[in-house]
Amino acid sequence: MERLGFDEFSRLPIMSPLWRGATRIFLRSGVIFGIFMALYLGLFSGSVQSGVVGGLIGGLLFGAIITGVSLLRARRDGTGHELGADVRQQVSIEVKRPAAETFAMAEQVMAEVPATITQRDPAAGVLTARTKMSWLSWGENLRVAVAERPDGSIVEVSSRPRLPITTVDYGRNLQNVRSIVRALTVPA
């Protein structure tokens, strides 16, 4: 049997993207919840040992529940390969329309997301909005920046959680960015 060097070994696919994402979600949610649980229980009970044990058990259970919900949702939506994607999403695209027309389209798209526009500056080409809180999210902050180019315009779209400590968003920010990009890239 041929031995693999370190470089060759590191390129082998050990986990599918679905399970890599699930592991990332489990660690993000379980570890953070476990730490808070350990601190709370340790202070409440006065025992470091009970805090650590409670935090470990709580973190494992919470991580398993959040990962299970995420897996079920990803399989249902067909987005399993994106499971565990970063909660902060940003993309730049080129659009074959003038900046003013693209900006007006972005305003219409915000109503479809649905999002409430919080700042509108057509001169600078910047549009910011926020979505409402739901059972999946505390809401998201959206930003669209449009700049004129000789052959159209360039658009920067971003979506971030309103709650900065969010570690799992169930794909909401990715979905927001995709919805906006899809609407702006429809042929004229």
C-alpha positions in Angstrom: 0.0 0.0 0.0 1.3 3.4 -1.0 1.8 5.9 1.8 0.4 9.4 1.4 2.4 12.4 2.3 0.9 15.1 4.5 -0.1 17.3 1.5 -1.9 14.4 -0.3 -3.6 13.4 3.0 -4.9 16.9 3.7 -6.7 17.0 0.3 -8.7 13.8 0.9 -12.4 14.3 1.3 -12.9 13.1 4.9 -16.5 14.4 5.3 -19.2 15.4 2.9 -20.1 19.1 2.8 -23.4 18.3 4.6 -21.7 16.6 7.6 -18.9 19.2 7.6 -21.6 21.9 7.9 -23.5 20.0 10.6 -20.3 19.6 12.6 -19.6 23.3 12.3 -23.2 24.1 13.5 -22.9 21.6 16.4 -19.6 23.1 17.6 -20.7 26.7 17.2 -24.0 26.3 19.0 -23.1 23.6 21.5 -19.8 25.2 22.7 -21.2 28.7 23.1 -24.4 27.5 24.9 -22.2 25.1 27.0 -19.9 27.9 28.1 -22.8 30.1 29.1 -24.6 27.2 30.9 -21.4 26.3 32.7 -20.9 29.9 33.9 -24.5 30.2 35.0 -24.7 26.8 36.8 -21.3 27.3 38.4 -22.3 30.7 39.8 -25.8 29.6 40.7 -24.8 26.4 42.5 -21.5 27.6 43.8 -19.7 24.5 42.5 -17.3 24.6 39.6 -17.7 20.9 39.0 -21.5 21.0 38.7 -21.1 24.0 36.4 -18.7 22.2 34.1 -20.8 19.0 34.0 -24.0 20.9 33.5 -22.4 23.0 30.8 -21.1 20.0 29.0 -24.4 18.2 29.1 -26.4 21.3 28.2 -24.0 22.2 25.3 -24.2 18.6 23.9 -28.0 18.6 24.0 -28.4 22.1 22.7 -25.9 21.5 19.9 -27.6 18.2 18.9 -31.1 19.9 18.8 -29.9 22.9 16.7 -27.9 20.6 14.4 -30.9 18.3 14.0 -33.2 21.1 13.1 -30.7 22.5 10.7 -30.2 19.2 9.0 -34.0 18.6 8.6 -34.4 22.1 7.2 -31.5 21.8 4.8 -32.7 18.5 3.5 -36.2 19.8 3.0 -34.9 22.9 1.2 -32.3 21.1 -0.8 -29.5 23.3 0.6 -27.5 20.7 2.5 -24.3 21.5 0.7 -24.5 25.0 2.2 -25.2 23.9 5.8 -23.0 25.8 8.2 -22.3 28.7 5.8 -21.1 31.9 7.4 -23.9 34.0 8.9 -22.5 37.1 7.3 -23.0 37.1 3.5 -21.6 39.5 1.0 -21.3 39.4 -2.8 -20.5 41.9 -5.6 -22.1 41.5 -9.0 -22.1 43.4 -12.3 -25.4 44.4 -13.7 -25.9 45.6 -17.4 -28.2 48.5 -16.4 -27.5 52.1 -15.4 -27.0 52.6 -11.7 -30.2 54.6 -11.2 -32.3 51.9 -12.7 -30.5 49.2 -10.7 -31.1 51.3 -7.5 -34.8 51.5 -8.2 -35.0 47.8 -8.8 -33.2 47.2 -5.4 -35.8 49.3 -3.7 -38.6 47.1 -5.2 -36.7 43.9 -4.2 -36.5 45.0 -0.6 -40.3 44.9 -0.4 -40.3 41.3 -1.7 -37.6 40.0 0.7 -39.6 41.4 2.9 -37.5 44.1 4.5 -38.2 47.6 5.7 -35.9 50.3 4.2 -34.1 52.2 7.0 -31.8 54.4 4.8 -32.2 55.5 1.2 -29.4 57.6 -0.4 -29.8 57.5 -4.2 -26.9 60.0 -4.7 -24.5 57.7 -2.9 -26.3 54.6 -4.3 -26.7 53.1 -0.8 -29.8 51.4 0.4 -30.1 49.7 3.9 -33.0 47.7 5.3 -33.8 45.3 8.0 -36.1 42.3 8.2 -38.4 41.5 11.0 -37.7 39.0 13.8 -39.0 35.5 13.2 -38.7 32.1 14.9 -35.7 31.5 12.8 -33.9 34.8 13.3 -33.6 37.9 15.3 -33.8 39.7 12.0 -31.2 40.7 9.5 -29.5 44.0 8.3 -29.4 44.3 4.5 -27.3 46.6 2.5 -27.2 47.3 -1.2 -24.6 49.7 -2.7 -24.8 50.5 -6.4 -21.9 52.2 -8.3 -22.0 53.4 -11.9 -19.7 51.6 -14.4 -19.1 52.4 -18.1 -21.0 49.2 -19.2 -23.7 49.2 -16.5 -23.3 49.1 -12.7 -21.6 47.1 -10.0 -23.7 46.1 -7.0 -22.5 45.0 -3.6 -25.1 43.1 -1.6 -24.7 42.1 2.0 -26.9 40.5 4.7 -25.9 40.2 8.4 -27.7 39.2 11.5 -29.1 42.1 13.6 -27.9 40.3 16.7 -24.1 40.3 16.4 -23.5 37.2 18.5 -25.6 35.0 16.1 -23.7 31.9 15.2 -26.4 29.9 13.3 -28.9 31.6 11.0 -30.5 28.6 9.2 -29.4 30.1 5.9 -31.4 33.3 6.2 -28.6 35.7 5.2 -27.6 33.5 2.3 -31.2 33.4 1.2 -31.6 37.2 1.5 -28.5 37.8 -0.7 -29.6 35.2 -3.3 -33.1 36.7 -3.5 -31.7 40.2 -4.1 -29.0 39.0 -6.6 -31.6 36.9 -8.5 -34.0 39.9 -8.9 -31.2 42.3 -10.0 -29.8 39.9 -12.6 -33.0 39.3 -14.4 -32.4 40.3 -18.1 -33.9 43.6 -19.1 
